Amino acid sequence: MINGFKLIGSCNCTGTKNYKYEKNGYVVYHVKKRSLFHIKHRNSYIEKNQPISLLCEKLRSLGLVESGDCLSQS
C-alpha cells in the first residue's frame, strides 16, 4: 500500500500480478513478486522496472508524497 494513493485494481500486465495505485493522474504499478514498480502519467511511462526501494524518493521528487517512507504494510 502506498500512503496517500488509492488502490484502483490489479492486472496481469507483464505476466505477473500488478497492483495499481492512483493519485492526481499518476498511476503506480507495483509488481510485488519482483519488487519492482512503474509510474505512468497520461499514458506515458515516467519510470519503468525500477526497484521498489526507489519508489518513495521518486514519488517525493514528483511532489506526490511528503515523506521518504511512503509504503505501509496494509
ZAVEXMI-530000 format. One line per 8 residues: number of its first residue (from 1); for each residue x, z, y of C-alpha. Coordinates in pm, whole numbers, plus 32768, in hexadecimal, padded with zeros to 4 digits. Layout:
N
NUM	X:Z:Y ~ ...;
***
This chain:
74
1	8000:8000:8000 ~ 807F:7FA8:8159 ~ 801E:80A1:8268 ~ 7F40:8002:8371 ~ 7EF5:7ECE:829C ~ 7DB3:7E81:81E2 ~ 7DBC:7E1B:8074 ~ 7D03:7CCF:806E;
9	7D2A:7C77:7F00 ~ 7E1E:7BF7:7E01 ~ 7E82:7AAC:7D6A ~ 7F66:7A19:7C64 ~ 8004:793B:7D6C ~ 8160:7929:7CD0 ~ 80FF:7964:7B67 ~ 811B:7ADA:7BA4;
17	8014:7BBC:7C3E ~ 8031:7BD2:7DB9 ~ 7F7D:7CD6:7E8C ~ 7F0E:7C4C:7FDE ~ 7F07:7D26:8117 ~ 7E99:7CB8:8274 ~ 7EC2:7D2F:83DA ~ 7E9E:7C68:851F;
25	7EA3:7B19:846B ~ 7FDE:7B6B:83A5 ~ 7FBB:7B68:8229 ~ 80B8:7C21:8153 ~ 80CF:7BC0:7FE5 ~ 8168:7CD9:7F16 ~ 81EC:7C65:7DC5 ~ 81FB:7DC1:7D2E;
33	828D:7D5C:7BDC ~ 83B8:7CB0:7C80 ~ 83D2:7D9F:7DAC ~ 83BA:7C7C:7EA1 ~ 82E4:7C27:7FCD ~ 8279:7AF8:8099 ~ 81E9:7AFB:81F9 ~ 8104:79E5:826D;
41	8073:79A8:83C9 ~ 7F8D:7883:8416 ~ 7FD6:77E4:82C2 ~ 814F:77E3:8301 ~ 8243:78C4:824D ~ 8310:79A8:832D ~ 83C8:7A46:8208 ~ 83C8:79E4:809B;
49	8456:7A89:7F61 ~ 84F5:7BB0:8016 ~ 853B:7D03:7F73 ~ 842C:7E05:7FB7 ~ 8536:7EED:804A ~ 8542:7E08:817E ~ 83C7:7DF7:81B5 ~ 8396:7F1C:82A4;
57	84B5:7EB3:8385 ~ 842E:7D4D:8398 ~ 82CE:7DCA:83E8 ~ 835E:7EAE:84F2 ~ 841B:7D8A:8592 ~ 82D1:7CCA:859E ~ 8228:7DF4:8649 ~ 8136:7E2D:8527;
65	81A8:7F8E:84CB ~ 8250:80A1:8593 ~ 8316:8149:8480 ~ 842D:80D0:83A1 ~ 8372:8182:8289 ~ 822F:80B8:8266 ~ 81F0:80C5:80EF ~ 8110:81C8:804F;
73	80E2:821A:7EE1 ~ 7F65:81E8:7ED8;
***
